[in-house]
């Protein structure tokens, strides 16, 4: 089996609950500051993992780097609201729900929970770009894979 074959067979972690993907995580020492509280920028990393596993679970590729014109997903915009901190060893869940889909972008709402406590909310807008930074339309196969999971089906 080649490396490309292995990569395409990797399934996503977590599970879908309706149209929301839920990724369980644990807070590690490396995620915290000296006081044992999660460093604020690490919530963006947690949300990135949530979007990545959503895509993998939905059968959507993250990047096509071996194409004649390589493309990859990137963030165009991110808004984060912090409600309360997570601490060392806390079990977390990242809930990712994708919403609006236009020709070149998709939006997602993400929430990081610790049990029943909402810790962080994020709103992101992602798009596909070439390695030189040019925006590309979302391909038909990606649109078709995303449509069943969108909370608002906009095409």
N, C-alpha and C positions, 0 to 999 in steps of 0.2 A: 504494500500500500504506500503510495507516495504521500508527501507532506500535504499537498493540496487536497487529496482525498480525505485524509484524516481531519483536516480543518472543516471540510464541508459536512462531516458527519457529527460534529460536536453539537449536542443539544443544549438547550438553554436550562439554566438553573431556576428554581422557583416554580411558581404555578400561576395560572390564570384563575381569577375568581370573577366570573363574568367577563367583562372587557378590561378589567384591571389586572395587571401583572403584579404579583407579590413576591419580593425577593427577601428571604431572611438573611440577616447579617449579625455579626457579633462585634462589639467594640473591643479592639485590641489595644495594647499599650501604645503601639506606634500611631494610633489614631488620636491620642490624647496629648494635652499639654502637661506641664509639671503638676498641675492640680488634679489630674485624672479626668478632666472634662474634655470632650471631643473638640478639637480645634475646628473653628468655623469653616475653613476651606475644605475640610474632609467631608462635609455633607455634600458638596458638589461631586466628590469622588464616589460617594455612596449612590447618588442619583445617576451618575454616569454608568455605574454597574447595573442599576435597575433598568435603564434604557437599553443597555447592551443585552441583558438577559431577556428583556421583552422582545427585542429584534430576533435574537437567536431562537427563542421559543416560537415565534411567529414565522420562522423560516426565511428571515430577511438578512441579507449579507451586510456586513459592517463597512467593508471597503472592497473595491476591485482594483487592486494595485498592479495586477499583471495584464491589464487591458491595454490596448493601444493608447487610449487616453484614460489613465488611472483616475478613479474618483473615490471619495471617502466622505462620510458624514461629519459634519462639524456644527457647532453651535453658532447661531447668529445672535441670539439674545438669551439671557438668563436672569430671572428675578427670583430672589430667595428671601423668605421671611422666617426669622428664627423666633420660636416661641419658648422653648426650654431646652436645656442641654442634655445630652446623653453622657453617660459616664463609663469608665472602664468596666468591661464585662457585661454591659447591658445587651440584651437581645433586641435587635431592631428589625423592622420590616420596612422596605422601600416599596411603596405603592405607586405604580406608573400607569397613567391612563393617557392615551393619545387622543387628540381631538380634531382640530382643523387640519385638512390636507389640501394644499393648493398645488399649483403646477411645480413649484420648486421647493416648498417647505412644508413642514409638519410641526404641530405644536403638541406639547405634553404637559400634563399637570402631574406633579410628583409630591408625595407626602412621606415623611420619615416618621414612623411611629415606634414607641417603646411601650408595648402592651396597649392600653387604651389611651395613652398620652400622645398627643400630636406634638412632635418636636420641631419639625421644619416643613415648610411648604415651598415648592419651587415651580416656576412656570418657565418652560424653555421653548425656544423656536430653533429647529434644526433644518439644515439644508445639505444638499450634496455639492461638493466642489471638486474641481480638478486639483492636481498637485500645484498648479500655478495660481490657484485661488479663484478661478472662474466658476460661477454658479451654474449648475446643470439641472435640467428638469428631472423629476423623480420618474424613473422608468416604469413602464406599465406593469411589469411583474412585481415590483415593490408596491405600487399602488394597490394592485389586486390582493396582495398578501396583507396589507394594512387595513383595507376596507372593513373586513369583519370585526376588527378590534377597535374601531374608532367610536368614541362616545358620541360624536356629532359627525354623521357621515356627510362630509363636504368633499366634492370631487373637483 
